[in-house]
Each structure stands twice: as structure tokens, then as C-alpha cells.
Amino acid sequence: MDKSFRDKVVVVTGASSGIGKSIVMEMAQRQATVILIARNVAKLEEIAAEAQALSGEDAYVIPADLSHAEEIEAAFAQIADKVDHVDYLINAAG
């Protein structure tokens, strides 16, 4: 069963590798708008470009180290600037 996520916004932490990256690509394949959060900006930008090419939908990069409370708050503020809602939050940060 191939469930579309068109018009859904999915935030994925730990999006630069492993399970997080796999989830981003799966959501992009299902046409979701994805927001990628991790520390490695270069990897995030590469994955976001791949996701956007795959889905035709937006893919946003938010570099953040979620072990620091102030960076979590900043990430939430950036999410609010980019989209008007979040449908799913997937915490895959190691």
C-alpha cells in the first residue's frame, strides 16, 4: 500500500544519516514536505536536494544540535517561519 503524504509536513530529527535519512527519503517518495534537523549542514543540504527532486515538494534544512536546549528553541522558531503546521515529528536523533 502506497499512502501519499501530499500536503503533510514531516519533521525528522537525526536526518543526516541512518534511520533519519531513510525516513526523510520515504516521506519524500510519498510527496511530503520534509524538514530535516541534524548537526551536519552539508549532509542535510545534500539529502534535502535529493528529497526535493524525488517529491517535487519543499525540503527544509535546520542545522541544530538537539542536546542543547537553546538550539531546540531556535529550531522550533525556524520551523514556525517555514511552515504553518507540522503533521508529524519523527525523533531519530541518536
Secondary structure, DSSP 4 states (H G I P E B T S, - for coil): -----TT-EEEEETTTSHHHHHHHHHHHHTT-EEEEEES-HHHHHHHHHHHHHHHSS-EEEEE--TTSHHHHHHHHHHHHHH-S--SEEEE---
